[in-house]
Amino acid sequence: MVKIIKDFAEISGLYDNLEKTHVIPIGGITSIAREDQLCKDLKLHWTTTFQLLGFEIDNSLINLHQNFEARLLKVESLINKWERRNLTTGGRVAIAKAILLSQFVYFLQVLDVEDSTICERIEKTLHNFIKGKTKRNWLAADLINTPKSKGGLGFFNIRKFTMAVKSAFILRYVKGTNDHWCDKVDQVLEVTPENRSGIMCWGTSDLIGSST
């Protein structure tokens, strides 16, 4: 593989940087012990984690939720900064939507939060910021999440927001995206790229039957 990359560099002028290249073993053997390393003569750096778009991924996928803990600490730090300002309730809702909640969006897309308390913890943190440390504490969660047209503050229900964000992948899938993850979904749902769009007419029972 390294030879192919170097040969390509002779043609394109795009050279690799082996000094900064990390090797992350995945699959059945995830050891990075010296005796388990391949091509030792290349002197590559072997590790069990890597970062992508600020998201740290480990090769065993057991520490993914630590990304949420790190992001929550950052949001709490941002909250401490904004607490110094004399914000109105509407202003706090705007900050919660545009600055605080945005810190979690990518992570909510990637992490499986179905059986965790992540959504509830995010909502509690943002609700406490919206309420503030003043007389706003009387605000109920239902009022905060109620649309403005119905007399509420118009903030998001975090679990429903997460479901909506993840649902965007359904549109990418049915529109014929040519990615490996789509092939895996085809196998599970027993469909083909040509008839994927038919799942938009399925009911819950159809999906449950296919997944089992």
Backbone bond lengths (Angstrom), bond angles and torsions (degrees), N, CA, C in turn:
res aa  C-N    CA-C-N  psi(-1)  N-CA   C-N-CA  omega(-1)  CA-C   N-CA-C  phi
1 M - - - 1.457 - - 1.531 110.87 -
2 V 1.334 115.89 -44.51 1.463 119.56 178.92 1.517 110.61 -63.01
3 K 1.340 117.55 -38.22 1.467 120.88 178.62 1.522 110.98 -62.89
4 I 1.344 116.38 -41.31 1.469 120.27 179.02 1.531 110.43 -62.57
5 I 1.340 115.78 -42.68 1.471 120.36 179.59 1.526 110.30 -62.56
6 K 1.324 116.39 -41.49 1.473 119.90 -179.57 1.523 111.28 -69.63
7 D 1.326 116.77 -37.36 1.470 119.69 176.40 1.521 110.46 -64.23
8 F 1.337 115.61 -40.18 1.466 119.76 178.30 1.523 110.84 -64.12
9 A 1.331 116.63 -34.99 1.460 121.23 179.48 1.521 111.45 -63.01
10 E 1.338 117.02 -34.90 1.461 120.55 178.87 1.525 111.51 -63.57
11 I 1.320 115.68 -28.36 1.465 120.65 -178.99 1.526 111.53 -89.20
12 S 1.311 116.20 -43.38 1.473 121.06 -171.82 1.519 114.26 -94.87
13 G 1.331 116.62 -22.87 1.461 119.16 -174.38 1.517 112.86 82.28
14 L 1.340 117.52 6.14 1.464 122.58 179.78 1.528 108.34 -99.17
15 Y 1.310 116.46 103.56 1.454 121.05 -173.74 1.530 111.82 -96.95
16 D 1.317 115.09 148.03 1.460 120.34 177.38 1.529 109.89 -80.20
17 N 1.298 114.76 167.80 1.468 120.50 177.56 1.523 106.96 -130.11
18 L 1.326 115.54 84.57 1.456 119.98 -175.57 1.522 112.40 -64.06
19 E 1.336 116.40 -26.20 1.467 119.03 179.81 1.523 111.71 -63.81
20 K 1.332 116.57 -26.65 1.463 120.62 -179.21 1.535 112.00 -106.38
21 T 1.321 116.68 8.97 1.460 120.77 -178.11 1.522 111.07 -86.04
22 H 1.321 115.78 131.05 1.460 121.80 177.84 1.523 109.17 -111.14
23 V 1.298 116.21 142.78 1.455 122.56 177.59 1.522 108.46 -112.35
24 I 1.336 116.20 124.13 1.461 121.51 -179.46 1.525 108.48 -117.90
25 P 1.324 118.89 106.94 1.472 120.40 179.66 1.523 111.21 -71.96
26 I 1.324 116.13 136.82 1.462 121.31 179.07 1.527 108.59 -131.02
27 G 1.321 116.34 164.95 1.454 120.63 179.43 1.507 112.42 101.03
28 G 1.322 116.57 -142.97 1.455 121.07 -176.06 1.514 113.49 -74.14
29 I 1.333 117.39 -31.56 1.466 121.57 -179.28 1.527 108.79 -113.54
30 T 1.309 116.37 110.92 1.465 120.65 -177.56 1.524 112.21 -114.39
31 S 1.313 116.28 12.14 1.466 120.30 -179.22 1.529 110.81 -71.30
32 I 1.328 115.68 142.17 1.460 120.49 174.99 1.526 110.39 -113.63
33 A 1.332 115.57 16.99 1.466 119.85 177.34 1.528 109.50 -61.06
34 R 1.302 115.55 150.22 1.458 121.16 -176.00 1.528 111.95 -52.92
35 E 1.320 117.30 -41.73 1.460 120.63 -176.93 1.526 112.95 -70.02
36 D 1.351 117.92 -17.28 1.465 121.43 -179.51 1.528 112.80 -98.31
37 Q 1.312 117.58 -1.66 1.463 121.31 -177.82 1.529 110.81 -80.86
38 L 1.327 114.84 144.70 1.454 121.29 177.64 1.533 109.71 -98.21
39 C 1.319 115.89 154.37 1.471 121.78 174.18 1.523 111.69 49.02
40 K 1.301 116.65 55.79 1.470 121.01 -177.93 1.523 112.32 -59.99
41 D 1.341 116.75 -25.59 1.459 119.78 -178.47 1.528 112.35 -65.30
42 L 1.341 117.45 -20.49 1.468 120.51 178.56 1.524 112.33 -76.83
43 K 1.341 116.53 -17.71 1.460 122.94 177.92 1.531 112.12 55.62
44 L 1.313 114.97 44.95 1.462 120.66 177.56 1.526 109.69 -80.14
45 H 1.339 114.87 157.50 1.463 120.37 179.32 1.525 108.92 -89.57
46 W 1.322 117.19 117.30 1.462 122.11 -179.40 1.527 109.40 -96.27
47 T 1.313 116.38 133.96 1.458 121.34 -178.23 1.520 109.81 -147.12
48 T 1.308 117.03 168.35 1.472 120.94 -179.51 1.520 112.80 -106.46
49 T 1.336 117.84 -1.87 1.468 120.63 -179.55 1.526 110.24 -137.74
50 F 1.316 115.32 157.66 1.463 120.72 172.52 1.524 108.43 -149.80
51 Q 1.315 115.89 162.09 1.461 121.11 -179.33 1.519 110.74 -112.23
52 L 1.323 115.58 137.09 1.454 122.06 176.72 1.522 108.08 -136.46
53 L 1.328 116.11 116.20 1.466 121.44 -178.62 1.529 111.42 54.76
54 G 1.328 115.45 39.39 1.451 119.85 178.19 1.506 114.45 79.85
55 F 1.337 116.49 3.09 1.462 121.71 -178.01 1.520 108.24 -104.46
56 E 1.320 117.47 121.56 1.460 121.09 -179.28 1.525 109.87 -89.25
57 I 1.331 115.18 123.77 1.455 121.83 -176.77 1.521 109.02 -118.32
58 D 1.329 116.27 127.46 1.457 120.42 177.14 1.523 109.33 -100.27
59 N 1.321 116.64 152.94 1.465 119.70 -172.50 1.519 113.91 -70.90
60 S 1.325 118.44 -11.82 1.459 120.76 175.92 1.528 112.39 -102.19
61 L 1.327 116.62 -5.71 1.469 123.14 176.33 1.527 113.18 58.53
62 I 1.330 116.63 32.61 1.462 119.09 -179.95 1.530 112.40 -106.80
63 N 1.321 116.45 -8.10 1.469 119.71 -177.64 1.520 112.82 -116.50
64 L 1.325 117.02 19.01 1.459 120.20 -176.34 1.526 112.76 -61.55
65 H 1.330 116.95 -34.64 1.461 119.98 -175.87 1.526 112.35 -70.30
66 Q 1.320 117.80 -12.15 1.462 119.26 174.68 1.521 111.25 -65.05
67 N 1.335 116.44 -23.96 1.464 120.44 176.09 1.525 110.90 -62.40
68 F 1.324 115.21 -37.57 1.456 119.11 178.41 1.520 111.39 -65.49
69 E 1.334 116.37 -42.40 1.465 119.95 -179.52 1.528 110.50 -60.86
70 A 1.329 116.45 -41.69 1.469 120.45 179.04 1.520 110.82 -65.53
71 R 1.336 116.35 -40.18 1.471 119.74 -179.85 1.519 110.85 -69.10
72 L 1.330 116.95 -35.90 1.461 120.31 178.73 1.529 110.71 -64.24
73 L 1.319 117.42 -38.54 1.463 120.91 177.06 1.522 110.85 -62.84
74 K 1.335 116.35 -39.35 1.464 119.68 179.05 1.530 110.76 -65.01
75 V 1.341 115.86 -41.57 1.468 119.76 179.65 1.521 110.94 -64.67
76 E 1.319 116.69 -39.96 1.461 119.92 177.90 1.528 111.01 -63.72
77 S 1.327 116.51 -34.28 1.465 120.40 176.16 1.525 110.60 -67.03
78 L 1.330 117.04 -40.83 1.467 120.92 177.26 1.525 110.97 -64.48
79 I 1.326 115.59 -39.18 1.466 120.04 179.22 1.525 110.20 -61.22
80 N 1.323 116.74 -42.05 1.471 120.47 179.28 1.522 111.29 -59.92
81 K 1.322 117.29 -35.37 1.465 120.73 178.97 1.523 111.16 -71.45
82 W 1.334 116.30 -42.87 1.464 119.53 -177.79 1.521 112.70 -74.88
83 E 1.334 117.43 -21.22 1.456 120.24 178.19 1.530 111.95 -65.47
84 R 1.313 117.21 -21.17 1.457 120.67 -179.25 1.531 112.15 -74.54
85 R 1.320 116.26 -13.75 1.461 120.70 -178.76 1.525 109.95 -94.76
86 N 1.285 115.75 148.95 1.468 121.68 -178.64 1.527 108.59 -86.95
87 L 1.331 116.45 75.97 1.461 121.69 -175.52 1.526 111.61 -88.18
88 T 1.313 114.92 145.13 1.463 119.99 172.31 1.529 108.39 -78.28
89 T 1.320 115.85 170.74 1.466 118.74 178.27 1.522 110.68 -61.73
90 G 1.327 116.67 -41.93 1.459 120.65 177.91 1.522 111.52 -62.19
91 G 1.327 115.88 -38.56 1.458 120.57 178.14 1.511 111.71 -64.78
92 R 1.320 116.42 -39.14 1.462 120.78 178.86 1.530 110.52 -66.23
93 V 1.318 117.23 -38.51 1.464 120.17 177.34 1.526 110.03 -63.51
94 A 1.339 116.25 -42.81 1.463 120.34 179.65 1.525 111.50 -62.76
95 I 1.338 117.46 -42.33 1.464 121.23 178.82 1.528 110.36 -66.75
96 A 1.331 116.28 -39.98 1.467 120.27 179.80 1.526 111.01 -62.20
97 K 1.338 116.56 -38.10 1.460 120.44 -179.58 1.527 112.02 -74.73
98 A 1.320 116.15 -51.15 1.469 121.13 -169.73 1.521 113.87 -80.21
99 I 1.333 117.93 -34.52 1.465 120.71 -172.37 1.520 112.80 -111.50
100 L 1.316 117.54 -44.42 1.466 119.76 -174.61 1.530 112.19 -81.00
101 L 1.312 117.19 -53.34 1.460 120.23 -178.21 1.525 111.78 -62.95
102 S 1.335 117.05 -33.08 1.460 120.68 -179.15 1.524 112.27 -61.68
103 Q 1.334 116.99 -23.41 1.462 120.82 178.84 1.530 111.74 -67.28
104 F 1.331 116.52 -20.77 1.465 120.52 -175.66 1.525 113.97 -102.64
105 V 1.333 118.47 -13.82 1.462 120.99 -168.64 1.528 112.58 -56.37
106 Y 1.333 117.45 -50.73 1.468 119.95 -178.10 1.525 110.68 -62.53
107 F 1.318 116.72 -39.06 1.451 120.98 -178.40 1.529 111.27 -68.34
108 L 1.332 116.84 -36.56 1.462 120.38 178.24 1.522 111.07 -67.85
109 Q 1.335 117.09 -28.32 1.458 120.50 176.50 1.525 111.43 -69.87
110 V 1.324 116.42 -37.20 1.460 121.78 -172.61 1.528 112.63 -87.76
111 L 1.326 116.94 -43.16 1.462 120.82 -174.12 1.526 112.23 -77.95
112 D 1.317 115.29 148.44 1.457 121.27 172.53 1.528 107.64 -87.38
113 V 1.310 116.50 106.89 1.467 120.69 -175.32 1.522 112.03 -108.68
114 E 1.323 116.70 7.85 1.461 120.83 -174.22 1.525 111.96 -58.86
115 D 1.322 117.23 -44.62 1.464 121.01 -175.16 1.535 112.50 -107.99
116 S 1.326 116.71 22.52 1.464 120.09 -178.88 1.527 110.17 -118.00
117 T 1.320 115.30 176.32 1.471 120.34 179.19 1.524 111.15 -102.17
118 I 1.332 116.83 15.34 1.463 120.40 -175.70 1.526 111.35 -59.41
119 C 1.324 117.10 -48.44 1.474 120.11 -178.28 1.526 110.78 -60.00
120 E 1.320 116.02 -42.99 1.458 119.98 -179.48 1.531 111.11 -64.51
121 R 1.322 117.69 -39.52 1.465 121.31 179.82 1.529 111.44 -67.33
122 I 1.329 116.06 -39.36 1.466 119.72 176.87 1.517 109.48 -63.98
123 E 1.328 116.39 -47.25 1.459 120.46 -177.73 1.524 110.88 -62.17
124 K 1.314 117.48 -42.25 1.464 120.88 179.54 1.529 110.61 -62.61
125 T 1.329 116.77 -42.54 1.467 120.96 -179.95 1.524 110.96 -62.83
126 L 1.330 116.71 -46.51 1.465 120.50 -177.61 1.522 111.66 -72.50
127 H 1.327 117.24 -35.78 1.466 120.28 177.06 1.533 110.73 -63.72
128 N 1.322 116.45 -41.85 1.467 119.98 179.04 1.531 110.60 -62.61
129 F 1.337 116.74 -36.26 1.465 119.74 177.42 1.520 110.42 -67.25
130 I 1.337 116.80 -42.83 1.466 120.56 -179.44 1.525 110.51 -63.60
131 K 1.318 116.51 -40.77 1.466 120.63 178.66 1.522 111.11 -66.98
132 G 1.324 116.86 -37.43 1.458 120.19 -177.69 1.515 112.12 72.02
133 K 1.312 114.96 -172.57 1.466 120.78 -177.77 1.526 111.15 -105.99
134 T 1.324 115.05 29.94 1.469 119.63 -178.36 1.520 109.18 -122.04
135 K 1.308 116.58 -151.09 1.456 121.70 -177.38 1.529 112.49 -70.67
136 R 1.334 117.78 -3.88 1.465 120.06 178.92 1.533 111.86 -68.47
137 N 1.309 116.97 -11.59 1.462 120.21 -175.81 1.520 113.46 -59.63
138 W 1.312 117.21 -14.04 1.461 119.10 178.30 1.524 111.25 -76.16
139 L 1.332 118.13 -12.77 1.458 121.43 -177.13 1.527 110.72 -63.39
140 A 1.311 116.38 127.81 1.463 121.44 178.67 1.527 109.86 -89.67
141 A 1.319 116.25 156.26 1.461 121.03 -179.30 1.525 110.97 -60.06
142 D 1.328 116.06 -39.59 1.467 119.52 179.86 1.522 111.21 -60.78
143 L 1.325 117.21 -39.69 1.461 120.99 -179.72 1.529 110.38 -68.87
144 I 1.316 116.79 -39.61 1.465 120.44 179.93 1.530 110.35 -63.40
145 N 1.337 117.43 -38.97 1.462 121.23 -176.73 1.527 114.12 -89.19
146 T 1.313 117.28 -4.78 1.462 120.54 179.06 1.524 110.14 -76.26
147 P 1.353 118.70 137.59 1.471 121.43 179.08 1.524 111.86 -58.44
148 K 1.316 116.74 151.30 1.458 121.24 179.92 1.525 111.34 -60.53
149 S 1.335 115.89 -33.36 1.466 119.85 -179.45 1.518 112.73 -63.51
150 K 1.348 115.05 -18.20 1.465 119.71 179.82 1.522 111.56 -110.78
151 G 1.331 116.22 16.71 1.458 119.92 174.91 1.513 115.57 92.39
152 G 1.333 117.26 6.38 1.457 120.15 179.91 1.525 112.40 -96.81
153 L 1.336 115.36 -168.46 1.470 120.48 -179.24 1.521 112.46 -93.49
154 G 1.314 117.56 -11.05 1.462 120.44 174.48 1.512 115.32 77.38
155 F 1.345 117.48 23.49 1.460 119.08 177.30 1.522 109.41 -87.06
156 F 1.343 115.72 164.57 1.456 120.31 -174.33 1.529 112.57 -84.81
157 N 1.319 115.13 146.14 1.456 120.44 162.98 1.527 105.66 -78.37
158 I 1.323 117.79 117.22 1.457 121.30 -169.87 1.524 112.51 -62.32
159 R 1.307 118.58 -40.51 1.470 119.73 -179.22 1.526 110.78 -66.81
160 K 1.321 117.60 -41.33 1.464 119.80 177.37 1.524 110.62 -68.36
161 F 1.332 116.49 -36.85 1.464 121.14 176.87 1.530 109.93 -60.94
162 T 1.334 116.76 -42.56 1.461 121.36 179.60 1.520 110.79 -63.65
163 M 1.322 117.08 -42.10 1.463 120.81 178.31 1.527 110.66 -62.44
164 A 1.328 116.72 -38.73 1.464 120.71 179.46 1.528 111.09 -66.37
165 V 1.337 115.78 -41.67 1.465 120.22 179.15 1.521 110.72 -62.63
166 K 1.334 116.25 -44.87 1.462 120.00 179.75 1.525 111.48 -67.79
167 S 1.321 117.47 -29.23 1.463 120.90 -178.74 1.526 112.27 -64.52
168 A 1.325 116.65 -20.10 1.459 120.01 178.13 1.527 111.04 -60.70
169 F 1.340 116.42 -27.30 1.457 120.07 178.81 1.525 111.34 -68.23
170 I 1.336 116.73 -26.45 1.463 119.67 179.00 1.522 109.89 -64.57
171 L 1.334 116.70 -43.13 1.462 120.26 179.01 1.520 111.15 -64.35
172 R 1.335 116.49 -40.75 1.462 119.68 177.27 1.523 110.05 -62.05
173 Y 1.301 116.05 -37.92 1.451 120.99 -177.62 1.524 111.96 -69.00
174 V 1.330 117.09 -50.60 1.471 120.01 -175.38 1.525 112.58 -71.36
175 K 1.337 116.96 -20.13 1.464 119.66 178.70 1.529 112.39 -81.04
176 G 1.339 116.88 4.93 1.455 120.25 173.53 1.507 115.20 88.43
177 T 1.321 117.45 30.60 1.461 120.36 176.64 1.527 109.59 -59.64
178 N 1.319 116.08 131.54 1.459 120.76 -176.22 1.523 110.16 -98.47
179 D 1.328 116.19 73.88 1.458 122.57 177.95 1.520 109.02 -125.58
180 H 1.341 115.47 159.54 1.462 120.19 -178.18 1.526 111.26 -63.36
181 W 1.356 117.11 -35.80 1.461 118.72 -178.49 1.526 110.58 -63.90
182 C 1.347 116.74 -29.63 1.466 119.77 177.38 1.532 110.73 -68.70
183 D 1.325 115.88 -36.42 1.470 119.61 177.54 1.529 110.63 -62.33
184 K 1.336 116.26 -40.07 1.461 120.10 179.68 1.527 110.86 -65.84
185 V 1.326 116.71 -39.09 1.467 119.96 178.32 1.528 109.83 -67.00
186 D 1.336 116.36 -38.08 1.472 119.81 176.50 1.521 110.78 -55.89
187 Q 1.332 116.05 -43.00 1.468 120.25 -178.79 1.525 111.29 -64.62
188 V 1.337 115.79 -42.74 1.462 119.69 -178.26 1.525 111.07 -67.33
189 L 1.335 116.80 -42.83 1.469 120.70 -176.65 1.530 112.73 -87.89
190 E 1.345 115.96 -5.76 1.466 121.40 179.34 1.528 111.51 58.07
191 V 1.338 114.84 48.89 1.461 120.73 176.21 1.527 108.12 -127.21
192 T 1.313 116.38 177.98 1.461 122.51 177.45 1.526 108.60 -124.68
193 P 1.338 118.07 164.33 1.466 119.61 178.61 1.524 112.91 -56.92
194 E 1.340 116.14 -26.59 1.465 119.82 -177.92 1.526 113.01 -74.60
195 N 1.322 117.40 -30.74 1.479 118.83 -176.93 1.524 112.94 -116.99
196 R 1.343 117.60 18.97 1.470 120.41 178.50 1.514 112.60 -56.93
197 S 1.322 116.14 -38.25 1.468 119.47 -174.34 1.521 112.05 -59.09
198 G 1.336 116.56 -18.75 1.455 119.57 -179.88 1.510 113.51 -65.38
199 I 1.336 118.09 -21.32 1.470 119.05 -178.56 1.519 111.40 -68.59
200 M 1.326 117.43 -16.12 1.461 120.03 178.69 1.523 111.06 -66.84
201 C 1.323 116.41 -17.01 1.475 120.89 179.47 1.521 111.95 -100.42
202 W 1.324 116.25 -0.23 1.462 119.59 -178.86 1.522 110.58 -74.08
203 G 1.310 115.07 155.23 1.468 120.68 172.26 1.511 109.55 -99.68
204 T 1.311 115.71 178.57 1.481 120.42 -179.83 1.513 111.51 -60.45
205 S 1.340 117.49 -39.77 1.466 121.01 -178.24 1.521 111.55 -63.45
206 D 1.341 116.94 -34.11 1.472 120.66 178.68 1.506 110.74 -64.85
207 L 1.348 116.45 -43.74 1.459 121.00 -178.83 1.512 110.71 -67.16
208 I 1.330 116.83 -42.75 1.463 120.39 180.00 1.530 110.49 -63.18
209 G 1.331 116.20 -40.69 1.452 119.98 179.53 1.516 112.31 -63.44
210 S 1.335 116.86 -37.81 1.448 120.92 -179.65 1.512 111.78 -71.86
211 S 1.349 115.67 -39.27 1.464 119.18 -176.60 1.512 112.28 -70.37
212 T 1.345 116.99 -22.29 1.460 119.39 179.41 1.516 111.16 -90.15
